[in-house]
Amino acid sequence: MTAAIAEARLPADADALARVYVASAAHHVALDPHRYRVPPLDAVARHYREPRPDGARILVARLDGDIVGSATVTMLPPPGPASMIADVATASLDVAVLPDHRGRGLGRRLLTAAATTAAALGAARLHLDAHHANESALRLYRDLGYQPMGVLLSRAVP
């Protein structure tokens, strides 16, 4: 059966969205335990029950009625007048799919739907964040036309 992609029904979907997010967090902890952590499920569910800011949408992939993936679209604020960053309407995207459903095209479908949603919100550019060790995600993002932009460097404080 094919998963249906639609906007989340909040707050009813909060618990299922939290399970997807926490599963994604566990995946990220395995990539880099110094950068990531698994937040408490109840805290994440509370977060999803809170009102979304303007310009934010959450899409879900439902399979047999169960949420198995999500994509969040958040419009970023424009840069201030003193910023060197070009004033281009930009949306930040975040995608997660439950482990048992990865590799089946759901991430691609969610990101495609998220891009359409972002465009409808006025975005002319899309950003997403990926850890350098998340090779399957990076492969997907490149396949969808995303390119590296800058480098985020990090180190511990001595």
ZIHU-V23438 format. One record per pair of residues at least 4 apart in sequence whose C-alpha atoms are under 7 Angstrom apart, sorted by the first residue. I is the first residue (numbers start at 1). J is the second residue. D is the distance in whole Angstrom. If there is no record, write none. Layout:
I J D
I J D
This chain:
2 63 7
3 61 6
3 62 5
3 63 5
4 61 5
4 62 5
4 63 7
5 59 7
5 60 6
5 61 5
5 62 6
5 110 7
6 59 5
6 60 6
6 61 7
7 58 6
7 59 4
7 60 6
8 13 6
8 58 6
8 59 5
8 60 6
9 13 6
10 14 6
10 49 7
11 48 7
11 49 5
13 17 6
14 18 6
14 45 5
14 48 5
14 49 6
15 19 6
15 45 5
16 20 7
16 67 6
17 21 6
18 22 6
18 41 6
18 44 5
18 45 5
19 23 6
19 41 7
20 24 6
20 68 7
20 69 6
20 96 7
20 97 6
20 98 6
21 25 6
21 96 7
22 26 6
22 38 6
22 39 7
22 41 7
23 27 6
23 98 6
24 28 6
24 96 6
25 29 6
25 37 6
25 38 5
26 30 6
26 38 6
27 31 7
28 32 6
28 36 6
29 33 4
29 36 5
29 37 6
31 133 6
31 134 7
32 36 6
33 37 7
39 44 7
40 44 7
41 45 6
42 46 6
43 47 6
44 48 6
45 49 6
46 50 7
52 56 6
55 74 6
55 75 5
55 121 7
56 73 5
56 74 4
56 75 6
57 72 6
57 73 5
57 74 7
58 70 7
58 71 6
58 72 4
58 73 6
59 70 5
59 71 5
59 72 6
60 67 6
60 69 6
60 70 4
60 71 6
61 67 6
61 68 6
61 69 5
61 70 6
62 66 5
62 67 4
62 68 6
63 67 6
63 68 7
68 97 6
68 98 5
68 101 7
69 96 5
69 97 4
69 98 6
70 95 6
70 96 5
70 97 6
70 110 7
71 93 7
71 94 5
71 95 4
71 96 6
71 110 6
71 111 7
71 114 6
72 93 6
72 94 5
72 95 6
73 91 6
73 92 6
73 93 5
73 94 7
73 114 6
73 118 6
74 91 5
74 92 5
74 93 7
75 90 6
75 91 4
75 92 6
76 90 6
76 91 6
76 92 7
78 87 6
78 89 7
79 83 6
79 85 6
79 87 6
88 124 7
88 125 7
89 122 7
89 123 5
89 124 5
89 125 6
90 123 5
90 124 6
90 125 5
90 126 6
91 118 6
91 123 6
91 125 6
91 126 5
91 127 6
92 126 6
92 127 5
92 128 6
93 126 7
93 127 6
93 128 5
94 128 6
95 107 7
95 111 7
97 101 6
97 102 6
97 107 7
98 102 6
105 109 6
106 110 6
107 111 6
108 112 6
109 113 6
110 114 6
111 115 6
112 116 6
113 117 6
114 118 6
115 119 6
116 120 6
117 121 6
118 122 6
118 123 5
119 123 5
119 124 7
130 134 7
130 138 7
134 138 6
135 139 6
136 140 6
137 141 6
138 142 6
139 143 6
140 144 6
141 145 6
141 146 5
142 146 5
142 147 6
